[in-house]
């Protein structure tokens, strides 16, 4: 999925961008994030009103920027250059609004992919079908049950365990202990299935009024559009023939090396 996000930004490769990490609340250490994540999903509404873009063939870098590129391999200087100017140049800005639900499931969750998809669809229906300001009452109940029923079940099971231990001490033979053990396993599975499923709702336009209904948000997008997407090109594409550009390309590749995990430019 990171590759899909990169393509929308006109970036290449699978290494997650900062935008991707922000949407799913990842740490930025992409190897660790991959090892901890079982499923990713999202659903939302994207409204593009207009685009501001530059002709890539007409883009030139300022001479003073080209002059500060080291002509020899000086890691500290290249690190300073990347920190100051970055690795890509913004060439397009898409204005509008977006309202998106992101789901991140860890391997500790016992939910199957089909269950995750159903939960996402339920949340999307609850959030996006309020076109006229009215949410179907049955749909609202279903959503509430999906979100809170596991908490009630866990509390009830815990209460039953307490009652069992207090009022039926004499039953703590092998059979009683096995029963308690099975109940605890059920409780753990119930918690793992839900606690290890992170749901993130992101809404973007001029003023982020998160309490607005979706229908109200739709009306405000045209009044207060915001940046919903950008496109980039690598800065190295604009440095053909410039002394030191090859070293800069090597420095950037080193930062995003597959085996780097999470590296800082000072690691050069």
PLY file of the C-alpha trace (Angstrom):
ply
format ascii 1.0
element vertex 268
property float x
property float y
property float z
element edge 267
property int vertex1
property int vertex2
end_header
0.00 0.00 0.00
2.93 2.34 0.58
3.78 1.98 -3.12
0.23 3.06 -4.02
0.58 6.17 -1.85
3.96 6.92 -3.41
2.54 6.69 -6.92
-0.12 9.26 -6.04
2.71 11.60 -4.99
4.70 10.84 -8.16
7.30 9.04 -6.06
8.91 5.71 -6.87
9.63 2.68 -4.70
7.93 1.07 -1.74
9.63 2.87 1.12
6.85 4.75 2.98
6.70 8.51 2.68
6.06 10.83 5.60
2.51 11.27 4.32
1.88 7.52 4.50
3.35 7.26 8.00
1.23 10.17 9.19
-2.02 8.73 7.85
-1.54 5.35 9.56
0.38 6.73 12.57
3.52 4.73 11.87
6.79 5.37 13.66
8.86 5.92 10.52
10.99 2.84 11.12
9.41 1.07 8.17
10.96 -2.35 8.75
9.57 -2.46 12.29
6.22 -1.10 11.13
5.96 -3.82 8.47
6.80 -6.58 10.95
4.12 -5.34 13.38
1.33 -4.74 10.86
-1.03 -7.45 9.63
-3.57 -5.47 7.61
-4.03 -1.92 6.31
-7.24 -0.55 4.84
-8.87 2.79 4.17
-12.05 4.21 2.72
-13.02 7.81 2.22
-14.27 10.65 0.11
-11.85 12.83 -1.87
-12.98 16.09 -3.44
-10.57 17.80 -5.83
-11.57 21.37 -6.73
-8.54 22.58 -8.64
-4.86 21.89 -9.21
-1.83 24.15 -9.27
1.01 22.55 -11.22
4.28 23.52 -12.84
5.47 22.37 -16.23
8.24 19.95 -15.34
10.17 20.85 -18.48
10.33 24.50 -17.39
11.58 23.92 -13.83
15.07 25.20 -13.09
16.95 25.37 -9.82
18.53 28.61 -8.68
22.24 28.98 -9.28
23.01 29.55 -5.59
21.49 26.15 -4.79
23.66 24.41 -7.37
26.73 26.16 -6.02
26.36 24.80 -2.49
26.46 21.16 -3.67
29.83 19.71 -2.60
31.92 18.65 -5.58
33.57 15.82 -3.59
32.29 13.21 -1.17
31.78 15.11 2.09
29.07 13.27 4.10
28.56 16.08 6.62
28.07 18.66 3.86
25.64 16.47 1.96
23.72 15.80 5.16
23.47 19.56 5.71
22.32 20.09 2.12
19.56 17.44 2.43
18.37 18.84 5.76
18.14 22.31 4.24
16.74 21.62 0.77
15.25 18.11 1.02
15.32 15.37 -1.60
12.35 16.33 -3.80
10.83 19.44 -5.34
7.09 20.15 -5.13
5.66 20.56 -8.64
1.91 20.15 -8.06
-0.67 20.98 -5.40
-4.21 19.59 -5.40
-6.79 21.64 -3.51
-10.09 20.41 -2.09
-11.06 18.23 0.83
-10.91 14.65 2.03
-12.60 12.64 4.74
-10.96 9.25 5.25
-11.09 6.32 7.65
-7.83 4.40 8.04
-7.55 1.01 9.77
-4.33 -0.56 11.00
-4.40 -4.13 12.34
-1.48 -5.65 14.22
-0.58 -9.34 14.21
-1.80 -9.59 17.81
-5.38 -9.12 16.56
-7.31 -12.31 15.86
-9.76 -10.67 13.43
-9.79 -12.11 9.92
-9.44 -9.80 6.88
-13.12 -10.21 6.06
-14.00 -9.04 9.59
-11.74 -6.01 9.24
-13.41 -5.18 5.92
-16.87 -5.46 7.47
-15.86 -3.18 10.30
-14.49 -0.62 7.85
-17.69 -0.76 5.79
-19.81 -0.28 8.92
-17.75 2.73 9.99
-17.86 4.19 6.47
-21.63 3.80 6.27
-22.01 5.50 9.61
-19.69 8.36 8.64
-20.50 8.97 4.97
-24.17 8.06 4.43
-25.35 11.08 6.39
-25.73 13.03 3.15
-28.93 14.75 4.22
-27.99 15.15 7.85
-29.86 12.02 8.94
-28.36 8.70 9.89
-30.49 5.63 9.77
-31.24 4.64 13.36
-30.67 0.94 12.72
-27.30 1.68 11.14
-26.38 3.80 14.13
-27.25 0.93 16.49
-25.20 -1.52 14.46
-22.21 0.79 14.53
-22.53 1.31 18.26
-22.69 -2.42 18.83
-19.65 -2.98 16.66
-17.68 -0.42 18.57
-18.74 -1.02 22.16
-20.19 -4.51 22.48
-16.81 -6.15 23.06
-16.20 -3.83 26.04
-19.52 -4.82 27.61
-18.85 -8.49 26.98
-15.42 -8.24 28.58
-16.81 -6.47 31.63
-19.54 -9.08 32.04
-17.05 -11.93 31.75
-14.79 -10.28 34.32
-17.74 -9.84 36.68
-18.67 -13.50 36.30
-15.10 -14.52 37.12
-15.16 -12.43 40.30
-18.51 -13.89 41.37
-17.27 -17.37 40.60
-14.10 -16.96 42.66
-15.85 -15.36 45.65
-19.02 -17.42 45.91
-17.81 -20.78 44.73
-14.39 -21.24 46.32
-15.16 -24.87 46.96
-15.39 -25.45 43.23
-11.68 -24.70 42.76
-10.79 -28.22 41.94
-9.17 -29.19 38.63
-12.44 -28.77 36.76
-13.04 -25.31 38.18
-9.52 -24.17 37.36
-9.88 -25.39 33.78
-13.13 -23.46 33.42
-11.54 -20.26 34.70
-8.59 -20.82 32.36
-10.92 -21.14 29.35
-12.82 -18.00 30.35
-9.57 -16.05 30.63
-8.51 -17.26 27.17
-11.86 -16.09 25.77
-11.45 -12.73 27.47
-7.92 -12.31 26.08
-9.05 -13.15 22.55
-11.90 -10.70 22.80
-9.57 -7.93 23.90
-6.86 -8.76 21.36
-9.33 -8.76 18.46
-10.32 -5.18 19.16
-7.57 -3.44 21.09
-5.03 -4.32 18.39
-7.17 -2.76 15.68
-6.52 0.97 15.32
-9.11 3.13 13.55
-8.01 6.61 12.48
-10.35 9.22 11.02
-8.70 12.05 9.07
-10.59 15.02 7.70
-8.86 17.77 5.78
-9.97 21.16 4.54
-9.41 24.77 5.68
-10.81 24.39 9.18
-10.73 20.91 10.67
-14.11 20.90 12.46
-14.11 17.24 13.44
-17.51 17.44 15.09
-19.27 18.45 11.88
-21.58 15.96 10.24
-20.42 14.70 6.88
-23.12 16.66 5.05
-22.00 19.88 6.76
-18.40 19.11 5.91
-19.33 18.71 2.22
-20.79 22.20 2.11
-17.70 23.71 3.74
-15.13 22.15 1.43
-15.73 24.69 -1.36
-15.60 27.56 1.13
-12.39 26.41 2.80
-10.39 24.14 0.48
-7.09 22.76 1.64
-4.15 20.84 0.20
-5.20 17.20 -0.19
-2.35 15.94 -2.34
0.98 17.03 -3.79
3.24 15.75 -6.54
7.03 15.82 -6.51
10.08 15.18 -8.63
13.53 14.18 -7.31
15.86 17.14 -6.95
18.60 15.12 -8.64
16.67 15.26 -11.94
17.28 19.01 -12.01
21.01 18.71 -11.41
22.21 17.03 -14.60
25.78 18.05 -15.32
26.23 19.80 -11.98
29.48 18.76 -10.19
28.69 16.66 -7.13
25.20 15.65 -8.28
26.27 12.01 -8.44
27.47 12.14 -4.85
24.16 13.74 -3.82
22.25 10.93 -5.53
24.39 8.40 -3.64
23.71 10.20 -0.35
19.95 10.15 -0.93
19.99 6.47 -1.86
21.97 5.74 1.30
19.29 7.39 3.42
16.51 5.35 1.85
18.51 2.13 1.55
16.42 -0.98 1.98
18.49 -2.26 4.89
18.63 1.10 6.64
15.45 0.74 8.70
15.29 4.29 9.97
18.36 6.39 9.30
19.16 10.01 9.89
21.02 12.17 7.43
23.75 12.48 10.07
24.39 8.76 9.58
25.98 9.50 6.22
0 1
1 2
2 3
3 4
4 5
5 6
6 7
7 8
8 9
9 10
10 11
11 12
12 13
13 14
14 15
15 16
16 17
17 18
18 19
19 20
20 21
21 22
22 23
23 24
24 25
25 26
26 27
27 28
28 29
29 30
30 31
31 32
32 33
33 34
34 35
35 36
36 37
37 38
38 39
39 40
40 41
41 42
42 43
43 44
44 45
45 46
46 47
47 48
48 49
49 50
50 51
51 52
52 53
53 54
54 55
55 56
56 57
57 58
58 59
59 60
60 61
61 62
62 63
63 64
64 65
65 66
66 67
67 68
68 69
69 70
70 71
71 72
72 73
73 74
74 75
75 76
76 77
77 78
78 79
79 80
80 81
81 82
82 83
83 84
84 85
85 86
86 87
87 88
88 89
89 90
90 91
91 92
92 93
93 94
94 95
95 96
96 97
97 98
98 99
99 100
100 101
101 102
102 103
103 104
104 105
105 106
106 107
107 108
108 109
109 110
110 111
111 112
112 113
113 114
114 115
115 116
116 117
117 118
118 119
119 120
120 121
121 122
122 123
123 124
124 125
125 126
126 127
127 128
128 129
129 130
130 131
131 132
132 133
133 134
134 135
135 136
136 137
137 138
138 139
139 140
140 141
141 142
142 143
143 144
144 145
145 146
146 147
147 148
148 149
149 150
150 151
151 152
152 153
153 154
154 155
155 156
156 157
157 158
158 159
159 160
160 161
161 162
162 163
163 164
164 165
165 166
166 167
167 168
168 169
169 170
170 171
171 172
172 173
173 174
174 175
175 176
176 177
177 178
178 179
179 180
180 181
181 182
182 183
183 184
184 185
185 186
186 187
187 188
188 189
189 190
190 191
191 192
192 193
193 194
194 195
195 196
196 197
197 198
198 199
199 200
200 201
201 202
202 203
203 204
204 205
205 206
206 207
207 208
208 209
209 210
210 211
211 212
212 213
213 214
214 215
215 216
216 217
217 218
218 219
219 220
220 221
221 222
222 223
223 224
224 225
225 226
226 227
227 228
228 229
229 230
230 231
231 232
232 233
233 234
234 235
235 236
236 237
237 238
238 239
239 240
240 241
241 242
242 243
243 244
244 245
245 246
246 247
247 248
248 249
249 250
250 251
251 252
252 253
253 254
254 255
255 256
256 257
257 258
258 259
259 260
260 261
261 262
262 263
263 264
264 265
265 266
266 267
